[in-house]
């Protein structure tokens, strides 16, 4: 016997419906729905003679085309902008120290000894507009960020000394202590400077001392190693860059993601629950329709000679499932989302 019809019969036998909901409560309805859901594997074949959804199977080319823009933008944000010259890169030295140890004995003060550094200057978009200077110690990946917001002329805000697992907050500040950050600058010199502030949670001192001496790198001279350091360290949000490898003249990393799309099946809006005209328990209906979903994997690659030619290759598709959103037509909230192999 078709499992769906068996589930329908069991649901009706249990008295599932609006009247039943009023007289017996939600427990019996839940039992009936579970019984129907148990036969969900047969649902897409139900009523095939009168209603045959034309769900086109996704192709690797389709998934790659739809996801390429997403990964291109992510690559550019992580490291492509350093290679194509849109974000200036600097080399030099810097040292820094914060007062974190006064309230965080586990980590102690954040310290960067004077050593080789990489840096970049770029726009701040939130809560900007403004400008950012991010300086990274090459040997350790420890970094400090300074920002200047257009809404507070003359004011510079400073982060703590961060490591690769952190994200920036700006508890310290000073006014008139740092020259306006210039995206076109050839050099950035900052004599020993003190920024003072309080840590948000308890008001403990969160001060920063910093000194930098930086020189701009010509865009054509920025190396892949420098871009990997800047894109994979604490100076940008955790992302793809740390996983990239150099392979046959390109930067390559393996990615895995999900893809889905709504199923457009005119005349089959209830195909996942019951065929029109067939016995159907009052306690089940389709709300929001159905959609296809799958997991895919592939490689993001960007030729070193032309990082703008980034793309996806070797895209592999997993099994396709179809998911439907079910709800109680008697006025209840959505009850479950059911998926089954296409």
KARA-V274693 format. One record per pair of residues at least 6 apart in sequence whose ideal C-beta (glycine too) atoms are under 7 Angstrom apart, sorted by sequence separation. I is the first residue (numbers start at 1). GAP is how many residues later the second one is. If there is no record, write none. Layout:
i = [I I]
gap = [GAP GAP]
//
This chain:
i = [81 123 124 162 198 265 270 274 303 82 100 101 124 136 148 198 199 244 245 273 302 327 328 20 21 100 101 123 124 135 148 198 244 245 302 327 15 20 100 134 135 159 197 232 244 301 325 326 99 100 121 122 146 147 159 197 231 232 243 300 301 326 98 121 134 146 159 196 273 16 97 98 121 146 158 178 195 273 300 301 325 326 15 16 97 132 133 157 194 195 228 240 273 299 14 97 119 120 144 145 158 272 298 299 323 324 119 132 144 157 158 178 194 298 299 323 16 96 119 131 157 177 228 270 298 323 14 95 119 130 131 144 156 192 193 269 298 322 14 94 95 117 118 130 155 156 272 298 321 322 95 117 130 142 143 174 192 296 297 321 117 118 130 142 155 174 190 191 269 296 321 322 11 93 117 128 129 142 154 156 174 190 296 321 93 115 116 127 141 154 156 173 174 190 224 296 319 320 93 94 116 124 141 145 147 172 294 295 11 93 115 172 173 188 189 294 10 11 92 112 124 172 294 171 188 263 294 91 171 187 224 262 263 294 7 8 171 187 263 292 293 7 89 90 171 187 262 263 90 112 186 261 292 293 7 89 185 260 261 7 88 146 148 260 290 291 6 87 88 148 260 290 172 290 3 4 87 171 172 258 259 3 172 158 258 259 288 3 4 82 286 287 3 4 156 256 257 286 287 2 286 287 94 256 4 255 284 285 254 255 285 254 255 283 160 253 252 253 282 283 287 96 133 160 112 252 110 111 131 158 251 292 110 250 251 131 158 250 272 250 251 273 249 250 133 249 263 100 121 240 98 121 98 96 144 166 164 164 167 163 162 135 224 143 138 143 141 143 136 141 136 88 119 103 136 90 103 136 103 134 102 102 99 99 98 99 118 98 98 120 118 96 97 118 96 96 94 95 94 94 92 93 92 92 91 92 90 91 90 90 91 90 88 89 89 85 89 83 82 89 82 83 82 79 82 79 82 79 79 78 78 78 78 79 78 74 75 74 71 67 67 66 63 58 55 53 55 54 53 53 51 51 53 51 80 84 47 51 83 84 50 75 44 75 80 44 46 47 43 46 71 80 47 63 58 64 75 58 55 72 71 68 68 36 67 36 64 32 33 32 33 64 63 29 63 60 60 58 58 57 17 18 16 17 16 17 16 12 11 8 8 11 8 44 55 44 43 40 44 29 37 41 40 37 33 21 18]
gap = [6 6 6 6 6 6 6 6 6 7 7 7 7 7 7 7 7 7 7 7 7 7 7 8 8 8 8 8 8 8 8 8 8 8 8 8 9 9 9 9 9 9 9 9 9 9 9 9 10 10 10 10 10 10 10 10 10 10 10 10 10 10 11 11 11 11 11 11 11 12 12 12 12 12 12 12 12 12 12 12 12 12 13 13 13 13 13 13 13 13 13 13 13 13 14 14 14 14 14 14 14 14 14 14 14 14 15 15 15 15 15 15 15 15 15 15 16 16 16 16 16 16 16 16 16 16 17 17 17 17 17 17 17 17 17 17 17 17 18 18 18 18 18 18 18 18 18 18 18 18 19 19 19 19 19 19 19 19 19 19 20 20 20 20 20 20 20 20 20 20 20 20 21 21 21 21 21 21 21 21 21 21 21 21 22 22 22 22 22 22 22 22 22 22 22 22 22 22 23 23 23 23 23 23 23 23 23 23 24 24 24 24 24 24 24 24 25 25 25 25 25 25 25 26 26 26 26 27 27 27 27 27 27 27 28 28 28 28 28 28 28 29 29 29 29 29 29 29 30 30 30 30 30 30 31 31 31 31 31 32 32 32 32 32 32 32 33 33 33 33 33 33 34 34 35 35 35 35 35 35 35 36 36 37 37 37 37 38 38 38 38 38 39 39 39 39 39 39 39 40 40 40 41 41 42 42 42 42 43 43 44 45 45 45 46 46 47 47 47 47 47 48 48 48 49 49 50 50 50 50 50 50 51 51 51 52 52 52 52 53 53 53 54 54 55 55 59 60 60 60 62 62 63 65 66 68 69 70 70 71 72 77 80 90 91 91 92 92 93 93 94 95 95 96 97 98 99 99 101 101 102 103 106 107 108 108 108 109 110 110 111 112 112 112 113 114 116 116 117 118 120 120 121 122 123 123 124 124 125 126 126 127 128 128 133 134 137 139 140 141 144 144 145 148 148 149 149 151 152 153 158 161 162 162 163 165 165 166 184 190 192 193 196 201 208 210 210 211 212 215 216 217 218 220 222 223 224 224 224 224 225 225 227 227 227 228 228 228 229 229 229 230 231 233 234 234 235 236 237 238 241 243 244 245 245 248 248 249 250 251 251 251 252 254 254 255 257 259 262 263 264 264 265 265 266 266 267 269 270 271 272 272 273 278 287 296 297 298 298 299 299 299 300 301 302 309 312]
//
